[in-house]
Amino acid sequence: MSTASATVPAGVEAGDGLKTILVVDDSAMDRHLAGAIIQKLDGWKAVFAGNGVEALEVLGGGPLPDLVLTDMLMPEMDGLELVQSIRSRFSMVPVILMTAHGSEDIAIQALQRGAASYVPKKSLARDLAETVDQVMAASHTSRNQQRILESLTSLETQFVLDNDVSLIPPLVSYLEEGVSRVRLCEPSGLILLGVALHEALTNAIFHGNLELTSDLKENDEKRYYALARERIAAPPYSERRVHVTAKMNHREATFAIRDEGPGFDPSTLPNPTDPSNLGKVSGRGLLLIQTFMDRVEHNPTGNQITMIKRR
């Protein structure tokens, strides 16, 4: 069990060189706005395409970008078709969707077919950095793993974590490596699995142990993280832990994540697959989890989520 001090996400860390996000949008204004946000992220730069056809030309014509950020409704090739093409031809490049009113249905289809996450356009300035950070953390193992070091038939591990979000990326990477070693899914599928695990672990810390609400984050993000820092150091929140159990074999992987908070009534959860809920902060993580996992259950007290990924 780690005893490191807790931190909260502060943006994307700079690497040795600039990483690239390919922004795909038929609106010149929206491309400019997204590019301006990306330029403010440490270590990142933006390149642009006006639709899916242009995006595939960029992807096939030179060094691959680290990530694609795409609009959904575009001429010639829309976001759904682009996601499918990237998944089949450039499977190691994760895709984040920019959703707007009228694109909710197609966005859910795109998540089901391989997009790694989404950000509503109206909250791009607030949420893009954190979303990029989560997706890139989830894809790190997939990008750098050269070969399977061992041949395993099954694997079971348990962890007890402090309320320290800096522990989430290395734990997700470890679990991704385990899934890879039992040959449960292809490398591009590991990115989606990692995003789901990252969301579930983050929820366990912030919503479970620290009892912070999505409404507070949506209305006052600075206060949300300030209150998180206060509670991390104050009982009873500081005494709570996150329990993680992972069981994997060549047929399926089961991940159980339990917090020590008071829980909630799972029957009150909004339907995350309802397009009308796509733009809300509340339920965003659950939508990604349910999309990327094959089965998701909560215990009756609402302080444990069990996720199953099948071969």
C-alpha positions as CSV (number, residue, x, y, z in Angstrom):
1,M,0.0,0.0,0.0
2,S,1.4,3.4,-1.0
3,T,1.6,6.3,1.5
4,A,2.5,8.9,-1.1
5,S,0.8,12.3,-0.7
6,A,-2.2,12.9,-2.8
7,T,-2.4,15.1,-5.9
8,V,-5.1,16.2,-8.3
9,P,-4.8,16.4,-12.1
10,A,-3.2,19.6,-13.3
11,G,-2.9,19.0,-17.0
12,V,-0.7,17.2,-19.5
13,E,3.0,16.8,-18.7
14,A,5.5,17.9,-21.2
15,G,7.6,15.2,-22.9
16,D,11.1,15.5,-24.5
17,G,9.5,16.9,-27.7
18,L,6.1,18.2,-28.7
19,K,3.4,15.6,-29.0
20,T,0.8,16.1,-31.7
21,I,-3.0,16.2,-31.7
22,L,-4.7,16.1,-35.1
23,V,-7.8,18.3,-34.9
24,V,-10.5,17.3,-37.4
25,D,-13.4,19.7,-37.9
26,D,-15.1,21.2,-41.0
27,S,-15.6,24.5,-39.1
28,A,-12.6,26.7,-39.4
29,M,-13.7,28.6,-36.3
30,D,-14.0,25.4,-34.2
31,R,-10.6,24.2,-35.5
32,H,-9.1,27.5,-34.4
33,L,-10.7,27.3,-31.0
34,A,-9.6,23.7,-30.4
35,G,-6.1,24.5,-31.6
36,A,-5.8,27.5,-29.3
37,I,-6.7,25.3,-26.3
38,I,-4.2,22.6,-27.4
39,Q,-1.4,25.2,-27.8
40,K,-1.8,26.1,-24.1
41,L,-1.2,22.4,-23.1
42,D,2.4,21.9,-22.1
43,G,4.2,19.7,-24.6
44,W,1.5,19.6,-27.2
45,K,0.9,21.1,-30.7
46,A,-2.0,20.9,-33.1
47,V,-2.3,20.0,-36.7
48,F,-5.5,20.2,-38.6
49,A,-7.9,18.5,-41.1
50,G,-11.2,19.7,-42.4
51,N,-12.9,16.3,-42.6
52,G,-12.3,12.6,-42.3
53,V,-10.9,12.2,-45.8
54,E,-8.3,14.9,-45.1
55,A,-7.5,13.4,-41.7
56,L,-6.7,10.0,-43.3
57,E,-4.4,11.7,-45.7
58,V,-2.6,13.3,-42.8
59,L,-2.4,10.0,-41.0
60,G,-1.1,8.1,-44.0
61,G,1.3,10.8,-45.2
62,G,3.8,11.2,-42.5
63,P,4.6,10.6,-38.8
64,L,1.5,9.5,-36.9
65,P,0.0,12.0,-34.4
66,D,-0.2,10.9,-30.8
67,L,-3.9,11.5,-30.7
68,V,-6.9,12.5,-32.9
69,L,-9.6,15.0,-31.7
70,T,-12.5,14.9,-34.1
71,D,-15.9,16.5,-34.6
72,M,-18.8,14.1,-35.4
73,L,-20.9,15.8,-38.1
74,M,-18.7,16.5,-41.1
75,P,-19.1,16.3,-45.0
76,E,-17.4,13.6,-47.1
77,M,-16.6,11.4,-44.0
78,D,-18.1,11.9,-40.6
79,G,-16.6,11.2,-37.2
80,L,-18.1,7.7,-37.0
81,E,-16.5,6.6,-40.3
82,L,-13.2,8.2,-39.3
83,V,-13.1,6.3,-36.0
84,Q,-13.8,3.0,-37.9
85,S,-11.0,3.7,-40.4
86,I,-8.5,4.7,-37.7
87,R,-9.3,1.6,-35.7
88,S,-8.7,-0.6,-38.7
89,R,-5.6,1.2,-40.3
90,F,-3.9,3.1,-37.4
91,S,-5.1,1.1,-34.4
92,M,-2.5,2.5,-31.9
93,V,-3.7,6.1,-32.4
94,P,-6.5,6.9,-29.8
95,V,-9.4,9.1,-30.8
96,I,-11.3,11.6,-28.7
97,L,-14.7,12.9,-29.9
98,M,-15.9,16.5,-29.8
99,T,-19.7,16.2,-29.3
100,A,-22.3,18.9,-29.9
101,H,-26.0,19.1,-29.9
102,G,-27.3,16.8,-32.6
103,S,-24.4,14.4,-32.7
104,E,-25.1,12.4,-29.5
105,D,-26.4,9.3,-31.3
106,I,-23.4,9.0,-33.6
107,A,-21.0,9.7,-30.8
108,I,-22.3,6.8,-28.8
109,Q,-21.9,4.6,-31.9
110,A,-18.3,5.9,-32.3
111,L,-17.5,5.0,-28.7
112,Q,-18.8,1.5,-29.2
113,R,-16.6,1.2,-32.3
114,G,-13.3,2.3,-30.8
115,A,-13.2,6.0,-29.8
116,A,-11.3,6.3,-26.5
117,S,-13.3,9.2,-24.9
118,Y,-15.3,12.3,-25.7
119,V,-15.6,16.0,-24.6
120,P,-18.6,18.2,-25.2
121,K,-17.6,21.2,-27.3
122,K,-19.1,23.5,-24.8
123,S,-16.7,22.3,-22.1
124,L,-13.6,21.8,-24.3
125,A,-11.6,24.4,-22.6
126,R,-12.3,23.0,-19.1
127,D,-12.1,19.2,-19.8
128,L,-9.8,18.6,-22.8
129,A,-6.5,18.6,-20.8
130,E,-7.7,16.1,-18.3
131,T,-9.3,13.9,-21.0
132,V,-6.0,13.9,-23.0
133,D,-4.1,13.1,-19.9
134,Q,-6.3,10.1,-19.1
135,V,-6.3,8.7,-22.7
136,M,-2.5,9.0,-23.1
137,A,-1.9,7.4,-19.7
138,A,-4.1,4.5,-20.8
139,S,-2.3,4.2,-24.2
140,H,1.2,4.3,-22.7
141,T,1.6,0.6,-22.2
142,S,0.1,-0.2,-25.6
143,R,2.5,2.1,-27.4
144,N,5.7,1.0,-25.7
145,Q,5.2,-2.7,-25.1
146,Q,7.5,-4.5,-27.5
147,R,6.6,-8.1,-26.9
148,I,4.9,-10.3,-24.3
149,L,7.5,-11.2,-21.8
150,E,5.7,-14.2,-20.3
151,S,3.0,-16.6,-21.3
152,L,0.4,-16.8,-18.6
153,T,-2.8,-18.7,-18.4
154,S,-4.3,-16.8,-15.5
155,L,-3.5,-14.0,-13.2
156,E,-5.0,-12.6,-10.0
157,T,-3.8,-9.5,-8.1
158,Q,-5.1,-7.3,-5.3
159,F,-4.2,-3.7,-4.4
160,V,-5.1,-1.3,-1.5
161,L,-4.6,2.3,-2.5
162,D,-4.5,5.7,-0.7
163,N,-6.5,8.5,-2.2
164,D,-3.6,9.4,-4.5
165,V,-4.5,9.9,-8.2
166,S,-0.9,9.7,-9.2
167,L,-1.1,6.0,-8.4
168,I,-3.8,5.5,-11.1
169,P,-1.7,5.6,-14.3
170,P,0.9,3.0,-13.1
171,L,-1.8,0.7,-11.8
172,V,-3.8,0.9,-15.1
173,S,-0.5,0.2,-17.0
174,Y,0.1,-2.8,-14.8
175,L,-3.4,-4.2,-15.3
176,E,-3.2,-3.5,-19.1
177,E,0.1,-5.5,-19.1
178,G,-1.7,-8.4,-17.4
179,V,-4.5,-8.4,-19.9
180,S,-1.9,-8.4,-22.7
181,R,0.0,-11.3,-21.2
182,V,-3.1,-13.5,-21.1
183,R,-3.8,-12.4,-24.7
184,L,-7.4,-11.3,-23.9
185,C,-7.6,-8.4,-26.4
186,E,-5.6,-6.7,-29.2
187,P,-3.4,-3.7,-28.4
188,S,-6.0,-1.1,-29.5
189,G,-8.5,-2.7,-27.1
190,L,-6.1,-2.1,-24.2
191,I,-6.4,1.6,-24.6
192,L,-10.2,1.4,-24.2
193,L,-9.9,-0.9,-21.3
194,G,-7.4,1.5,-19.7
195,V,-9.8,4.4,-20.1
196,A,-12.6,2.5,-18.3
197,L,-10.3,1.4,-15.5
198,H,-9.0,5.0,-15.1
199,E,-12.6,6.3,-14.9
200,A,-13.6,3.7,-12.3
201,L,-10.5,4.4,-10.1
202,T,-11.0,8.1,-10.3
203,N,-14.6,7.8,-9.3
204,A,-13.7,5.6,-6.3
205,I,-11.4,8.2,-5.0
206,F,-13.3,11.5,-5.7
207,H,-16.9,10.4,-5.6
208,G,-16.6,7.4,-3.2
209,N,-13.9,8.1,-0.6
210,L,-13.9,11.9,-0.8
211,E,-17.7,12.2,-1.4
212,L,-17.4,14.9,-4.1
213,T,-20.3,15.3,-6.5
214,S,-20.3,15.8,-10.2
215,D,-22.6,18.8,-9.8
216,L,-19.9,20.6,-7.9
217,K,-17.3,19.9,-10.5
218,E,-19.6,21.1,-13.3
219,N,-20.5,24.3,-11.4
220,D,-17.2,25.2,-9.7
221,E,-14.2,23.1,-10.8
222,K,-11.7,25.0,-8.7
223,R,-13.8,24.5,-5.6
224,Y,-14.1,20.8,-6.5
225,Y,-10.4,20.2,-6.5
226,A,-9.8,22.5,-3.5
227,L,-12.3,20.5,-1.5
228,A,-10.6,17.3,-2.6
229,R,-7.2,18.5,-1.3
230,E,-8.9,19.5,2.0
231,R,-10.6,16.1,2.4
232,I,-7.5,14.1,1.5
233,A,-5.8,15.4,4.6
234,A,-8.9,15.3,7.0
235,P,-10.6,12.4,8.7
236,P,-12.7,10.4,8.0
237,Y,-11.9,10.9,4.3
238,S,-8.1,10.5,4.8
239,E,-8.5,7.1,6.5
240,R,-10.4,5.6,3.5
241,R,-8.8,3.3,0.9
242,V,-9.6,1.9,-2.5
243,H,-9.5,-1.9,-2.9
244,V,-8.8,-3.3,-6.3
245,T,-9.1,-7.0,-7.3
246,A,-8.2,-8.2,-10.8
247,K,-8.7,-11.7,-12.1
248,M,-7.7,-12.6,-15.7
249,N,-7.5,-15.6,-17.9
250,H,-7.6,-16.1,-21.7
251,R,-11.4,-15.9,-21.7
252,E,-12.2,-12.9,-19.6
253,A,-10.9,-10.4,-17.0
254,T,-12.9,-9.2,-14.0
255,F,-12.0,-6.0,-12.2
256,A,-13.6,-5.2,-8.8
257,I,-13.0,-1.7,-7.4
258,R,-14.4,-0.9,-3.9
259,D,-14.1,2.4,-2.0
260,E,-14.8,2.9,1.7
261,G,-17.2,5.8,1.3
262,P,-20.9,5.7,2.3
263,G,-22.0,4.5,-1.2
264,F,-25.2,5.4,-3.0
265,D,-28.3,3.9,-4.4
266,P,-27.3,2.4,-7.8
267,S,-30.9,2.5,-9.0
268,T,-30.7,6.4,-9.1
269,L,-27.9,6.4,-11.7
270,P,-29.0,8.1,-14.9
271,N,-28.9,6.1,-18.1
272,P,-25.5,6.9,-19.6
273,T,-26.5,5.7,-23.0
274,D,-29.3,8.2,-23.3
275,P,-28.1,10.8,-25.8
276,S,-29.7,13.5,-23.8
277,N,-27.2,12.8,-21.0
278,L,-24.1,12.9,-23.1
279,G,-23.2,16.5,-22.4
280,K,-23.5,16.1,-18.6
281,V,-20.5,15.7,-16.4
282,S,-22.4,13.3,-14.2
283,G,-22.5,9.9,-15.8
284,R,-19.7,10.6,-18.3
285,G,-17.3,8.1,-16.7
286,L,-20.1,5.4,-16.4
287,L,-20.9,5.8,-20.1
288,L,-17.2,5.1,-21.0
289,I,-17.1,2.2,-18.6
290,Q,-20.2,0.6,-19.9
291,T,-19.2,1.1,-23.5
292,F,-15.7,-0.4,-23.1
293,M,-16.6,-3.2,-20.8
294,D,-18.8,-6.2,-21.6
295,R,-20.6,-6.3,-18.2
296,V,-20.8,-3.7,-15.4
297,E,-22.5,-4.2,-12.0
298,H,-22.7,-2.2,-8.7
299,N,-23.1,-3.8,-5.3
300,P,-26.3,-3.0,-3.4
301,T,-24.6,-0.3,-1.3
302,G,-23.1,1.4,-4.3
303,N,-19.4,1.4,-3.1
304,Q,-18.1,-1.3,-5.4
305,I,-18.2,-1.6,-9.2
306,T,-17.4,-4.9,-10.9
307,M,-16.4,-4.8,-14.6
308,I,-15.9,-7.8,-16.9
309,K,-14.1,-7.7,-20.2
310,R,-14.4,-10.8,-22.4
311,R,-12.2,-12.1,-25.1
